[in-house]
Every structure is written in C-alpha cells, then in structure tokens.
C-alpha cells in the first residue's frame, strides 16, 4: 500500500521531483555547465540556480504565505514568519560538478512556536541519481520512498561505520584542529570513517542505518534542517557536541542511541582541545 502523504509532504515531494528532472539533465552534461567560484572548494553552477528557482516557484505557489531560507538567494518573506522552508537545491555540488552521482535536494520545513522558537516540522532529502527519497514529518516516523526507516542497532564501536565532512581550504584553523583531534580519537576504535561530500545524505544514511553516526562542524541550516528531523524520526539522536540544537550553531553529531554518547564525547573533546591549543598559542 502506498504511503498516504500529508499536504505539506505532497508539496515537498512534487517540488523536489520537478527540480530533479532538470538537475539530472544538467548532470548528464556536467562538463558543459557554466561554473563560477564562490570560494575555495565551494562552487556554484547554473544547475544550482535553476534548481533553486524551480523549487522556489513551486513552494511559493503552493504556500504563498511561507517564508524561505535558500542557499543561493538567502531569505525571502516576512521576518515574523509562522512557517519557513529551508532549502538546499543541490547538496554535494562539488560531487555533481565532478560527475560523482552522490548529491541531493534538501527541503526542511520549520514551524514557529508560541514562545517564539522554531521546530522542524517536516524534512525531505532526495537523491535523484538513485531515486531515493528520504522524508519525515514530526511525530510520524521517517521513510525511504515507502519503507519505514530505523537507525542502526549496532552497539559495538568496532562494528560501527561513521561519516563526516573533512574541512577544506576555507575552513578555520580551529575547526581543522578539532576535526583532526576527533578523527585521531575515533579511528582506532571503529570499523571505518567515510567522507562522501553531501551532509544532507550523510544524515539520511544515518537514519537508514547505513552509518552508525555522522559529525561535522560549521554546517548551514539548509545543509541539515531536513536531515536532522529524518534522523530523529528514525529513532536516532541529532544534537550539537554539547547536547544542544545544531540549528543554533551548525555543529552536528547524529547517531543511533547507542553510539551517540561516544561520538558526542569525541567531538566535544576535539572542539575543546582545539580551543585550548589556540588560546595557548
């Protein structure tokens, strides 16, 4: 039986699938794309811009009163929004531009609460190259296409696979130091650590049990909004290294319940060690 979609999720999936058609055409002709450089290791192509425009058109048409926060064009709509879309039209742009079929569209939906804070109400991460649609709504579980997702049940670090984002040239020295310390702590204890270059998919893969955990520092809201909710609805934990909200600072530690404390401690130790070394220097 096909999963019955809510009105919000219907809008999100339809928008993602329409944008994906153009992205797949561009991906087939990746060498001809016009590329401009945003910064070291961070490229933006015409594919990103066309996909973002498609998503914006569909989301605004379906919900004209909702605000938007989009990677390429920034914030749109009222500052006093009640609902806001958080959109990355192409997560894994460098993979895309190198012909690597590991990239995704990410759409999160935030709801403003009575106390002025916001919560994640829905999330979608769609990988068009393999036609995998990860999605979740708060309180309703997480899914891959029509299959219910659960995080991995592994408890032994020696059997655990983790994912991360490796800092590149534009990343601060402090974050590079923190990453190196965390990597050095974890490598001798675990089965493997992977870097595939698309944080939204890394989070979705934690939800699907493909990884036991994922960490990265300095992410943007559009990199993680959808993925955080998908992990949580699949039974996992997604916090910052100190147990707080990653949306507040961009530092993410996501894992199954058994691995989260260990991974959180390792990342927090790396952050603290880097801060101590910088202050001493």
Secondary structure in CASP SS format (residue, H / E / C, confidence):
PFRMAT SS
TARGET T0000
AUTHOR 0000-0000-0000
METHOD secondary structure of the structure
MODEL  1
X C 1.00
X C 1.00
X C 1.00
X C 1.00
X C 1.00
X C 1.00
X H 1.00
X H 1.00
X H 1.00
X H 1.00
X H 1.00
X H 1.00
X H 1.00
X H 1.00
X H 1.00
X H 1.00
X H 1.00
X H 1.00
X H 1.00
X H 1.00
X H 1.00
X H 1.00
X H 1.00
X H 1.00
X H 1.00
X H 1.00
X H 1.00
X H 1.00
X C 1.00
X H 1.00
X H 1.00
X H 1.00
X C 1.00
X C 1.00
X E 1.00
X E 1.00
X E 1.00
X E 1.00
X E 1.00
X C 1.00
X C 1.00
X E 1.00
X E 1.00
X E 1.00
X E 1.00
X H 1.00
X H 1.00
X H 1.00
X H 1.00
X H 1.00
X H 1.00
X H 1.00
X H 1.00
X H 1.00
X H 1.00
X H 1.00
X H 1.00
X H 1.00
X H 1.00
X H 1.00
X H 1.00
X H 1.00
X C 1.00
X C 1.00
X C 1.00
X C 1.00
X E 1.00
X E 1.00
X E 1.00
X E 1.00
X C 1.00
X C 1.00
X C 1.00
X E 1.00
X E 1.00
X E 1.00
X C 1.00
X C 1.00
X C 1.00
X C 1.00
X C 1.00
X C 1.00
X E 1.00
X E 1.00
X E 1.00
X E 1.00
X E 1.00
X E 1.00
X E 1.00
X E 1.00
X E 1.00
X C 1.00
X H 1.00
X H 1.00
X H 1.00
X H 1.00
X H 1.00
X C 1.00
X C 1.00
X C 1.00
X C 1.00
X C 1.00
X C 1.00
X E 1.00
X E 1.00
X E 1.00
X E 1.00
X E 1.00
X E 1.00
X E 1.00
X E 1.00
X E 1.00
X C 1.00
X C 1.00
X C 1.00
X C 1.00
X C 1.00
X E 1.00
X E 1.00
X E 1.00
X E 1.00
X E 1.00
X E 1.00
X E 1.00
X E 1.00
X E 1.00
X E 1.00
X C 1.00
X C 1.00
X C 1.00
X C 1.00
X E 1.00
X E 1.00
X E 1.00
X E 1.00
X E 1.00
X E 1.00
X C 1.00
X C 1.00
X C 1.00
X C 1.00
X E 1.00
X E 1.00
X E 1.00
X C 1.00
X C 1.00
X E 1.00
X E 1.00
X C 1.00
X C 1.00
X C 1.00
X C 1.00
X C 1.00
X C 1.00
X C 1.00
X C 1.00
X H 1.00
X H 1.00
X H 1.00
X C 1.00
X E 1.00
X E 1.00
X E 1.00
X E 1.00
X C 1.00
X C 1.00
X C 1.00
X C 1.00
X C 1.00
X C 1.00
X C 1.00
X C 1.00
X H 1.00
X H 1.00
X H 1.00
X H 1.00
X H 1.00
X H 1.00
X H 1.00
X H 1.00
X H 1.00
X H 1.00
X H 1.00
X H 1.00
X H 1.00
X H 1.00
X H 1.00
X C 1.00
X C 1.00
X C 1.00
X C 1.00
X E 1.00
X E 1.00
X E 1.00
X C 1.00
X C 1.00
X C 1.00
X C 1.00
X H 1.00
X H 1.00
X H 1.00
X H 1.00
X H 1.00
X H 1.00
X H 1.00
X H 1.00
X H 1.00
X C 1.00
X C 1.00
X C 1.00
X C 1.00
X C 1.00
X E 1.00
X E 1.00
X E 1.00
X E 1.00
X C 1.00
X C 1.00
X C 1.00
X C 1.00
X H 1.00
X H 1.00
X H 1.00
X H 1.00
X H 1.00
X H 1.00
X H 1.00
X H 1.00
X H 1.00
X H 1.00
X H 1.00
X H 1.00
X H 1.00
X C 1.00
X C 1.00
X C 1.00
X E 1.00
X E 1.00
X E 1.00
X C 1.00
X C 1.00
X C 1.00
X C 1.00
X C 1.00
X C 1.00
X H 1.00
X H 1.00
X H 1.00
X H 1.00
X C 1.00
X C 1.00
X E 1.00
X E 1.00
X E 1.00
X E 1.00
X C 1.00
X H 1.00
X H 1.00
X H 1.00
X H 1.00
X H 1.00
X H 1.00
X H 1.00
X H 1.00
X H 1.00
X H 1.00
X H 1.00
X H 1.00
X H 1.00
X H 1.00
X H 1.00
X H 1.00
X H 1.00
X H 1.00
X H 1.00
X H 1.00
X H 1.00
X H 1.00
X H 1.00
X H 1.00
X C 1.00
END
